[in-house]
Amino acid sequence: MKQGTPPLSAAVQKQIIDMILKNDMKPGDRLPTESELCRRLNVGRGTVREAVKALISQNVLVVRQGSGTFISPRQGVSSDPLGLTFLKHDQQLALDLLDVRLMLEPDIAELAAIRATARELRIIEQQCDTVQELIEKEEPYQQADVEFHRRIAQASHNQVVSTLVPVIHSSATLNIDLTKNSLKGDTIRYHRALVNAISRHDPYGARYAMILHLATNRQYLFPNEPTP
């Protein structure tokens, strides 16, 4: 191999990604077997294994023991692309994250109210019900809350937004921890208001409901701070 030439496994990684895109494969779809990949890409098993291992580390692929290798739901997004691990998890970080969400999510809710399909509306409503059920049973609801907002972002039909929202929603757990679940009732009420506005395709109502939802969290954490 000439100096400066990328390793063969890097080229195979690109070929696998190209194959995923060309075949319009979605998260959860199964990748061809190792033998099939070797045949299609005309490389050895060792190279395929190295390439697949690298793509797993990049959250492009995921292995399910006994089932095979699948397209990851994370779609190549790292676990902490914003580097939040190295920031102090305190009220200031919660405030900063909420401010970012206030910059983005009201517009996202507005787009969802305009663009959501009937199927997406059903999914959003079902996820709203799931969050409410968990809260009423006094069970952990953080991940269900994140999924609710992700579904709204998905209904905006903006590819970048659908990827970005789960990242900034790392704040959801932090907010819930800092408020000690004191806003559970507000969560149910504002989630339901969001669902109702999006379902009736009311963009202004959806925007307003999202602002109220996020601003309530912000005001609880920082009662003396002005709300944007």
Backbone bond lengths (Angstrom), bond angles and torsions (degrees), N, CA, C in turn:
res aa  C-N    CA-C-N  psi(-1)  N-CA   C-N-CA  omega(-1)  CA-C   N-CA-C  phi
1 M - - - 1.470 - - 1.520 109.56 -
2 K 1.349 118.09 129.02 1.447 121.71 -178.28 1.520 110.72 -69.60
3 Q 1.376 114.61 152.17 1.458 119.31 178.49 1.529 108.71 -61.27
4 G 1.330 116.55 134.34 1.451 121.81 -179.98 1.513 113.69 90.25
5 T 1.322 117.87 -9.52 1.469 121.02 177.22 1.522 109.54 -79.33
6 P 1.322 118.59 128.04 1.467 119.63 -179.22 1.518 110.38 -65.24
7 P 1.338 117.75 150.66 1.463 120.05 179.29 1.520 111.05 -61.05
8 L 1.325 116.12 154.36 1.459 121.65 -177.69 1.525 111.17 -58.34
9 S 1.346 116.52 -36.57 1.469 119.31 -178.42 1.528 111.28 -62.12
10 A 1.349 117.63 -33.05 1.469 120.59 178.33 1.525 110.27 -65.76
11 A 1.338 116.07 -40.39 1.467 120.01 177.59 1.526 110.66 -64.87
12 V 1.331 116.35 -38.30 1.460 120.69 179.63 1.530 110.57 -68.42
13 Q 1.333 116.87 -36.72 1.470 119.91 175.20 1.522 110.14 -56.19
14 K 1.336 115.81 -47.01 1.462 120.09 -179.83 1.522 110.73 -63.46
15 Q 1.326 117.10 -39.51 1.459 120.67 179.53 1.524 111.28 -63.85
16 I 1.327 116.21 -39.77 1.470 120.08 178.89 1.529 109.95 -65.11
17 I 1.340 116.74 -43.83 1.468 120.32 178.45 1.522 110.14 -63.04
18 D 1.333 116.83 -42.36 1.471 120.31 177.61 1.529 110.81 -60.58
19 M 1.334 116.37 -39.14 1.459 121.20 179.15 1.538 110.46 -64.82
20 I 1.328 116.41 -41.13 1.466 121.35 178.57 1.523 110.08 -61.38
21 L 1.335 116.21 -45.44 1.466 120.69 -178.39 1.526 111.21 -69.15
22 K 1.332 116.82 -43.73 1.460 121.26 -177.80 1.519 111.38 -61.51
23 N 1.332 116.67 -36.93 1.469 121.52 -178.24 1.528 112.73 -92.77
24 D 1.356 115.22 7.20 1.471 120.84 177.65 1.525 111.44 51.96
25 M 1.334 115.72 43.34 1.465 120.26 179.40 1.525 110.16 -74.46
26 K 1.307 115.86 142.78 1.456 122.66 -175.59 1.533 110.77 -111.59
27 P 1.347 117.40 162.31 1.464 119.93 174.41 1.520 110.90 -52.09
28 G 1.321 115.82 130.98 1.463 120.61 -178.42 1.511 113.52 98.68
29 D 1.338 116.93 -16.06 1.464 119.51 177.36 1.528 109.96 -72.42
30 R 1.310 115.72 145.12 1.467 121.94 -176.22 1.516 110.84 -84.82
31 L 1.323 116.36 133.30 1.460 121.99 176.12 1.530 108.63 -75.47
32 P 1.349 118.54 149.47 1.469 119.77 174.66 1.525 110.85 -55.80
33 T 1.299 116.68 157.25 1.464 121.12 -179.27 1.526 110.62 -63.21
34 E 1.328 114.92 164.70 1.458 120.62 179.18 1.528 110.94 -57.81
35 S 1.330 116.59 -43.38 1.469 121.00 179.49 1.519 111.52 -62.08
36 E 1.334 116.08 -41.85 1.455 120.80 -179.95 1.525 110.85 -66.04
37 L 1.344 116.54 -39.27 1.465 119.90 178.32 1.527 110.83 -65.04
38 C 1.326 115.66 -41.33 1.472 119.50 177.31 1.526 110.57 -58.29
39 R 1.316 115.83 -43.12 1.462 120.49 -178.31 1.528 111.27 -67.79
40 R 1.336 115.75 -46.31 1.468 120.03 -177.60 1.534 111.92 -65.92
41 L 1.335 116.61 -39.91 1.463 120.62 -173.54 1.529 112.86 -95.86
42 N 1.347 115.24 -6.04 1.468 121.00 177.15 1.535 112.19 58.35
43 V 1.328 115.27 46.79 1.467 121.54 177.36 1.526 108.73 -135.45
44 G 1.329 115.75 169.10 1.448 120.82 -179.05 1.516 113.46 -81.23
45 R 1.341 114.98 167.60 1.464 120.85 -178.61 1.538 111.77 -61.06
46 G 1.330 116.64 -40.03 1.464 120.13 -178.92 1.519 111.68 -59.22
47 T 1.328 116.68 -41.77 1.467 121.33 -179.72 1.524 110.74 -67.12
48 V 1.337 116.06 -43.17 1.463 119.86 178.43 1.519 110.77 -62.22
49 R 1.334 116.26 -44.05 1.466 119.80 -179.46 1.529 111.12 -62.10
50 E 1.318 116.34 -41.74 1.464 120.71 179.72 1.530 110.58 -64.34
51 A 1.324 116.64 -42.87 1.464 121.15 179.86 1.527 111.14 -65.56
52 V 1.336 116.54 -44.56 1.466 120.70 179.79 1.525 110.60 -64.33
53 K 1.325 116.96 -41.49 1.462 120.83 178.21 1.527 110.72 -59.65
54 A 1.332 116.93 -41.68 1.466 121.11 179.03 1.529 110.84 -65.02
55 L 1.322 116.98 -41.16 1.464 120.38 -179.85 1.524 111.77 -69.09
56 I 1.324 117.15 -30.12 1.469 120.66 174.45 1.520 109.70 -66.21
57 S 1.330 116.98 -42.64 1.466 121.10 179.94 1.529 111.25 -65.59
58 Q 1.338 116.45 -23.26 1.468 121.47 179.48 1.526 112.66 -92.87
59 N 1.342 116.94 5.96 1.470 122.76 -179.61 1.528 112.79 64.36
60 V 1.330 116.71 25.08 1.464 120.89 173.85 1.528 109.64 -86.74
61 L 1.324 115.74 -38.90 1.455 122.24 179.64 1.523 109.91 -122.19
62 V 1.317 115.84 161.32 1.455 121.64 175.90 1.524 108.29 -143.64
63 V 1.335 116.40 141.89 1.467 121.71 179.83 1.513 109.69 -99.54
64 R 1.333 115.66 133.81 1.457 121.49 172.69 1.518 106.55 -114.65
65 Q 1.303 115.51 113.00 1.463 120.82 -175.02 1.522 111.03 -53.77
66 G 1.326 115.00 127.69 1.454 120.71 178.07 1.519 114.44 83.43
67 S 1.343 116.98 -7.50 1.466 119.93 -177.52 1.523 113.22 -116.40
68 G 1.347 116.28 -33.32 1.452 119.10 -179.92 1.507 112.56 129.23
69 T 1.336 115.20 -161.97 1.457 122.12 -179.16 1.523 108.81 -111.32
70 F 1.326 115.83 134.91 1.463 121.39 -172.84 1.529 110.80 -129.13
71 I 1.321 115.48 162.43 1.456 120.87 174.24 1.524 107.64 -70.53
72 S 1.321 116.62 127.89 1.464 120.96 -176.02 1.527 111.66 -72.49
73 P 1.330 117.79 140.41 1.468 120.06 174.80 1.524 112.35 -65.30
74 R 1.355 116.43 -17.23 1.463 119.48 179.56 1.524 111.61 -78.21
75 Q 1.333 117.22 -16.63 1.469 122.83 173.93 1.532 113.19 51.37
76 G 1.318 115.42 43.26 1.456 120.10 174.98 1.507 115.45 84.86
77 V 1.336 118.07 2.61 1.463 120.55 178.99 1.517 108.59 -84.19
78 S 1.327 116.95 129.99 1.460 120.22 -179.05 1.520 110.34 -70.87
79 S 1.316 115.98 165.84 1.464 120.69 -177.42 1.527 112.03 -67.21
80 D 1.333 117.06 -27.20 1.465 120.26 -177.70 1.526 110.25 -146.27
81 P 1.346 117.45 66.85 1.461 119.50 -176.23 1.518 114.03 -66.14
82 L 1.334 118.20 -21.20 1.458 120.77 -179.90 1.523 113.01 -90.98
83 G 1.332 116.46 -1.52 1.463 119.47 179.74 1.518 113.63 68.45
84 L 1.340 117.30 29.63 1.464 120.69 -177.05 1.522 112.59 -68.67
85 T 1.326 116.39 -20.99 1.471 120.41 178.93 1.519 111.04 -56.19
86 F 1.329 116.28 -33.64 1.462 120.64 -174.19 1.522 112.81 -96.43
87 L 1.341 116.35 9.08 1.458 120.04 174.06 1.524 108.93 -103.12
88 K 1.294 115.94 147.54 1.467 120.27 -179.05 1.524 109.40 -67.92
89 H 1.329 116.03 124.78 1.459 120.67 -178.55 1.522 109.68 -83.40
90 D 1.317 115.08 87.23 1.455 120.83 -178.19 1.521 109.10 -136.77
91 Q 1.327 115.96 -169.48 1.457 120.10 -177.16 1.527 112.15 -64.04
92 Q 1.334 117.16 -33.14 1.455 119.26 -178.83 1.523 111.12 -65.43
93 L 1.330 116.88 -41.53 1.453 119.78 177.18 1.524 110.31 -64.49
94 A 1.323 117.11 -41.17 1.469 120.62 177.98 1.522 110.28 -60.60
95 L 1.336 117.02 -41.18 1.458 121.49 178.72 1.523 110.88 -63.68
96 D 1.328 116.52 -45.75 1.459 120.85 -178.81 1.531 110.93 -62.05
97 L 1.330 116.67 -42.49 1.457 120.66 179.77 1.531 111.40 -66.70
98 L 1.324 116.18 -39.96 1.461 119.20 177.80 1.527 111.13 -64.94
99 D 1.331 116.86 -36.53 1.462 119.87 177.85 1.531 110.60 -63.96
100 V 1.337 116.41 -40.55 1.466 119.65 177.29 1.524 109.84 -63.50
101 R 1.318 116.28 -42.17 1.462 119.43 179.30 1.532 111.42 -64.22
102 L 1.334 116.69 -37.43 1.463 119.75 177.82 1.529 111.60 -66.92
103 M 1.322 116.75 -28.48 1.462 120.42 176.52 1.528 111.55 -70.40
104 L 1.329 116.81 -31.08 1.467 120.81 -169.70 1.530 114.72 -108.33
105 E 1.330 116.84 -47.11 1.458 119.32 -165.38 1.530 115.67 -71.30
106 P 1.334 120.52 -29.92 1.461 117.00 173.89 1.534 112.36 -60.78
107 D 1.340 117.16 -40.03 1.465 120.43 176.28 1.525 111.42 -65.62
108 I 1.344 115.97 -37.44 1.455 120.62 179.19 1.531 110.07 -64.31
109 A 1.328 116.40 -44.50 1.472 120.50 178.72 1.525 110.59 -62.05
110 E 1.332 116.39 -38.38 1.466 120.96 179.01 1.529 110.33 -63.20
111 L 1.328 116.53 -44.74 1.468 120.38 178.42 1.527 111.06 -63.63
112 A 1.342 116.54 -40.43 1.466 120.12 179.53 1.524 110.77 -61.44
113 A 1.331 116.39 -38.71 1.469 119.72 179.52 1.526 111.45 -64.87
114 I 1.315 115.97 -29.46 1.464 120.20 -179.93 1.528 111.46 -82.99
115 R 1.343 117.08 -39.48 1.457 121.37 -166.35 1.530 115.91 -106.77
116 A 1.315 118.71 -13.41 1.467 120.40 -173.57 1.524 111.82 -60.32
117 T 1.330 115.32 136.45 1.461 120.89 175.39 1.526 109.42 -83.29
118 A 1.312 115.85 169.10 1.470 120.11 178.36 1.524 110.57 -60.49
119 R 1.312 116.90 -39.51 1.472 120.81 179.36 1.526 110.36 -65.61
120 E 1.315 117.21 -43.21 1.465 120.64 179.68 1.525 111.09 -64.66
121 L 1.315 116.77 -36.97 1.463 120.32 177.47 1.526 110.53 -62.42
122 R 1.325 116.83 -41.61 1.472 120.45 178.39 1.532 110.32 -63.05
123 I 1.320 116.82 -42.60 1.465 120.89 -178.71 1.530 110.72 -64.79
124 I 1.335 117.07 -42.73 1.471 120.96 178.72 1.522 110.27 -61.71
125 E 1.336 116.23 -43.91 1.466 120.07 179.97 1.530 111.10 -65.01
126 Q 1.323 116.88 -41.38 1.461 120.45 178.16 1.527 111.05 -62.45
127 Q 1.335 116.74 -39.31 1.458 119.73 179.89 1.522 110.93 -70.06
128 C 1.321 116.73 -34.88 1.460 121.06 174.38 1.527 110.22 -61.23
129 D 1.327 116.61 -43.21 1.468 121.23 177.45 1.531 110.93 -61.41
130 T 1.339 116.08 -40.54 1.471 120.53 -179.55 1.521 110.93 -62.06
131 V 1.342 116.50 -45.51 1.468 119.98 179.02 1.526 110.02 -60.67
132 Q 1.330 116.91 -45.68 1.461 120.37 -178.78 1.532 111.31 -62.03
133 E 1.324 116.91 -43.08 1.465 120.42 179.93 1.526 111.29 -61.32
134 L 1.322 116.82 -42.50 1.464 120.65 179.77 1.525 111.09 -65.14
135 I 1.339 116.36 -41.15 1.461 120.22 179.12 1.525 110.37 -64.04
136 E 1.324 116.16 -45.27 1.468 120.16 -178.11 1.519 112.20 -66.59
137 K 1.337 116.96 -27.87 1.463 121.14 176.44 1.530 111.89 -86.88
138 E 1.347 115.27 -0.32 1.471 122.21 -177.96 1.521 111.37 57.64
139 E 1.320 114.76 41.05 1.455 121.53 176.12 1.526 109.59 -107.41
140 P 1.338 118.41 158.67 1.475 120.64 179.65 1.527 110.94 -56.92
141 Y 1.314 115.90 132.03 1.464 119.60 -176.86 1.526 112.76 -127.57
142 Q 1.339 117.28 7.87 1.465 120.27 -175.00 1.521 112.74 -56.53
143 Q 1.339 116.78 -51.25 1.460 119.72 -176.35 1.530 111.36 -66.59
144 A 1.328 116.43 -35.53 1.467 119.70 177.49 1.522 110.25 -66.51
145 D 1.318 117.43 -34.89 1.467 122.64 177.37 1.526 110.18 -64.29
146 V 1.343 115.90 -46.04 1.467 120.84 177.81 1.522 110.41 -60.03
147 E 1.330 116.67 -42.35 1.465 121.40 -179.58 1.528 111.10 -64.26
148 F 1.327 117.31 -36.24 1.469 121.03 177.37 1.527 110.52 -58.97
149 H 1.321 115.89 -48.15 1.464 119.66 -179.35 1.534 111.09 -69.63
150 R 1.328 116.74 -32.52 1.468 119.70 178.00 1.520 110.41 -65.29
151 R 1.318 116.43 -38.13 1.461 120.40 179.85 1.532 110.69 -66.33
152 I 1.316 117.15 -36.97 1.464 120.23 176.27 1.527 109.72 -64.81
153 A 1.336 116.65 -43.44 1.462 120.70 178.08 1.522 110.81 -61.15
154 Q 1.318 116.42 -40.73 1.462 120.98 179.15 1.530 110.55 -61.43
155 A 1.332 115.84 -37.45 1.465 120.72 -178.91 1.525 112.42 -72.60
156 S 1.332 117.57 -10.87 1.467 119.98 176.04 1.528 110.98 -73.45
157 H 1.326 116.16 -16.73 1.468 123.06 179.85 1.528 111.69 60.61
158 N 1.344 114.86 34.37 1.462 121.01 174.04 1.521 106.62 -115.98
159 Q 1.333 117.10 116.78 1.460 121.24 -173.87 1.524 112.70 -62.34
160 V 1.326 116.89 -38.65 1.465 120.60 -178.11 1.520 110.10 -68.22
161 V 1.328 115.62 -43.14 1.459 120.68 179.82 1.524 110.82 -61.28
162 S 1.323 117.11 -42.24 1.461 121.20 -178.55 1.521 111.79 -61.29
163 T 1.333 115.95 -29.79 1.466 120.36 177.83 1.513 111.30 -83.79
164 L 1.326 116.81 -36.23 1.461 121.70 -173.99 1.517 113.75 -73.89
165 V 1.329 117.31 -40.27 1.468 120.49 -173.04 1.533 113.56 -59.27
166 P 1.343 119.63 -44.98 1.471 117.53 177.34 1.525 113.02 -59.73
167 V 1.338 117.09 -27.57 1.462 120.59 179.07 1.528 110.12 -69.93
168 I 1.331 116.76 -51.20 1.464 118.61 -177.79 1.518 111.46 -72.25
169 H 1.326 116.88 -15.74 1.461 119.08 179.22 1.518 112.70 -80.65
170 S 1.322 116.08 6.11 1.461 117.95 167.91 1.517 109.15 -61.41
171 S 1.343 115.93 -15.31 1.463 120.23 178.06 1.510 112.45 -74.98
172 A 1.338 117.88 -20.90 1.464 119.99 -174.23 1.518 111.89 -59.31
173 T 1.342 116.53 -47.33 1.459 120.21 179.93 1.514 110.74 -63.91
174 L 1.342 116.29 -41.71 1.459 120.30 179.41 1.522 110.87 -61.81
175 N 1.330 117.61 -43.60 1.465 120.80 179.57 1.523 111.61 -63.24
176 I 1.334 115.88 -43.69 1.460 119.85 -179.50 1.522 110.60 -63.75
177 D 1.342 116.67 -40.68 1.459 120.39 179.04 1.522 110.79 -63.29
178 L 1.333 117.18 -44.39 1.456 120.87 -176.06 1.528 112.19 -71.23
179 T 1.321 117.83 -31.22 1.463 120.10 178.80 1.523 111.70 -86.70
180 K 1.357 115.35 -2.94 1.472 120.73 179.52 1.526 111.31 52.81
181 N 1.330 115.20 38.94 1.471 121.99 177.25 1.528 113.35 61.96
182 S 1.349 117.18 18.68 1.463 119.88 -177.91 1.515 113.05 -69.83
183 L 1.323 117.31 -17.32 1.462 120.71 -175.20 1.527 112.51 -103.99
184 K 1.330 116.90 22.46 1.465 119.86 -177.79 1.524 111.91 -59.47
185 G 1.332 116.25 -42.33 1.463 119.72 179.64 1.509 112.00 -63.76
186 D 1.349 115.69 -40.26 1.460 120.03 177.83 1.519 110.89 -65.61
187 T 1.346 116.31 -37.32 1.462 120.26 179.02 1.520 110.41 -58.90
188 I 1.326 116.83 -46.96 1.471 120.92 179.38 1.527 110.25 -60.31
189 R 1.329 116.21 -46.94 1.470 120.66 -175.32 1.531 111.73 -64.66
190 Y 1.335 116.30 -46.56 1.466 118.92 -176.29 1.530 111.70 -75.40
191 H 1.314 117.72 -32.64 1.461 119.16 173.99 1.528 109.95 -61.10
192 R 1.326 115.66 -43.74 1.465 119.54 -178.43 1.527 110.18 -65.73
193 A 1.339 116.87 -38.30 1.470 120.11 178.18 1.524 110.39 -64.02
194 L 1.325 116.53 -38.48 1.461 121.19 177.11 1.523 110.93 -62.64
195 V 1.321 115.54 -48.22 1.466 120.25 -179.81 1.522 110.69 -59.44
196 N 1.322 116.48 -44.86 1.463 119.93 -178.20 1.526 111.50 -62.58
197 A 1.334 116.51 -42.71 1.471 120.00 -178.48 1.525 111.19 -68.17
198 I 1.324 116.85 -43.25 1.463 120.29 179.92 1.527 109.77 -65.89
199 S 1.328 117.17 -39.79 1.466 121.27 -177.97 1.524 112.29 -65.36
200 R 1.327 116.78 -32.72 1.476 118.82 178.82 1.533 111.22 -92.97
201 H 1.358 115.58 11.08 1.470 122.26 177.76 1.528 111.21 54.80
202 D 1.332 113.20 48.70 1.472 121.65 -179.84 1.532 108.15 -108.07
203 P 1.332 119.15 92.28 1.466 120.68 -174.78 1.523 113.91 -62.60
204 Y 1.343 116.96 -38.73 1.461 119.21 -179.20 1.526 111.01 -70.93
205 G 1.325 115.79 -38.12 1.460 119.08 176.86 1.516 111.64 -64.21
206 A 1.347 116.47 -39.32 1.464 120.93 179.23 1.526 110.54 -66.43
207 R 1.339 115.96 -43.44 1.472 119.99 177.97 1.526 110.52 -59.06
208 Y 1.339 116.45 -47.83 1.458 121.86 -177.06 1.527 110.82 -63.92
209 A 1.329 117.05 -42.19 1.465 120.68 179.98 1.518 110.98 -63.17
210 M 1.342 117.32 -39.86 1.464 120.20 179.11 1.521 110.78 -67.71
211 I 1.329 117.68 -40.51 1.466 120.52 178.18 1.521 110.15 -60.99
212 L 1.328 116.69 -45.81 1.466 120.13 179.61 1.527 111.15 -61.59
213 H 1.321 116.53 -41.88 1.463 121.92 -178.89 1.525 110.85 -59.69
214 L 1.329 116.55 -50.55 1.459 120.60 -176.88 1.529 111.62 -74.72
215 A 1.332 116.46 -37.78 1.466 119.40 -179.18 1.521 111.75 -66.37
216 T 1.323 117.34 -32.05 1.468 120.45 177.48 1.530 110.37 -63.43
217 N 1.337 116.38 -43.30 1.467 120.01 176.20 1.523 110.91 -61.78
218 R 1.313 115.76 -43.72 1.467 120.51 -177.89 1.526 110.89 -64.21
219 Q 1.334 116.26 -43.79 1.463 120.45 -178.18 1.525 111.62 -66.31
220 Y 1.345 116.47 -32.55 1.469 119.80 178.46 1.523 110.25 -67.06
221 L 1.327 116.10 -43.84 1.463 120.07 -178.13 1.513 112.45 -70.70
222 F 1.353 116.38 -36.36 1.451 120.95 -176.10 1.535 108.80 -133.79
223 P 1.317 117.34 76.20 1.454 120.46 -175.55 1.527 114.10 -62.00
224 N 1.327 117.76 -22.04 1.462 120.74 -178.78 1.516 113.59 -96.81
225 E 1.349 116.20 -0.79 1.451 120.32 -179.76 1.528 109.24 -92.75
226 P 1.338 117.24 141.03 1.482 118.62 175.29 1.514 109.77 -68.05
227 T 1.325 116.61 140.66 1.452 121.45 177.67 1.519 109.10 -89.87
228 P 1.361 117.61 131.39 1.460 119.70 -178.75 1.517 111.06 -59.55
